[in-house]
Amino acid sequence: MTFRIAPSILSADFARLGEEVRNVIEAGADVIHFDVMDNHYVPNLTIGPLVCEAVRPHAKRVDGAKVPIDVHLMVKPVDRIVPDFAKAGADIISFHPEASEHIDRTLGLIHECGCKAGLVFNPATPLSYLDHVMDKLDLILIMSVNPGFGGQKFIPAALSKLREAKQRITQSGKPIWLEVDGGVKTDNIAEIARAGADTFVAGSAIFGGGNYVQKIATMRAELAKAGT
């Protein structure tokens, strides 16, 4: 299995955001996770398309290869803002089913804008929303905290939800990413991987001081122990 580390810039130093993005990519990050909150769907206000556009030139490797920007929209309504983020350089756009009046239509809109599409599940959101849209998904994101703030503790019940989501992905036969976000750290990342996750969003665990190279390398070493 291919594992992807996706640092969340929500925990980065915003005064030097471009540098932070470059540093985590040089340290081995596979994806840049971009949290968008509207102070409406979630009780916090973060960043918008202009910041995504500013970050886009920095999200590349030394050889010039583009690193995907994974935009997680915690906004309601969602459709209005999707084209703006696609134009700003997003590669993946995911949203919460509660934020869309027509989930199928929103997924179609994301694809029409040239991006991969994902659906996000809060701790209390049932996976039954997947029943009729698996053929339109590129990513499923399981929240292991309640969205709105960084630095929260991992909710253990997310493990069973990851296992169920993984089973659905396997049955679909599609190469859908299974991402997890919230409280992911070096001491639990292997257990989370064993539950089925392949893409790991980490904010404070990476940006919370210290050597980015060492932190990402330690996460990969733990993932190697997952036995998947």
Secondary structure, DSSP 8 states (H G I E B T S, - for coil): ---EEEEBGGGS-GGGHHHHHHHHHHTT-S-EEEEEEBSSSSS-B---HHHHHHHGGGSB-TT--B--EEEEEE-SS-GGGHHHHHHHT-SEEEE-GGG-S-HHHHHHHHHHTT-EEEEEE-TT--GGGGGGTGGG-SEEEEESS-TT-SS----TTHHHHHHHHHHHHHHHTS--EEEEESS--TTTHHHHHHTT--EEEESHHHHSSS-HHHHHHHHHHHHHTS--
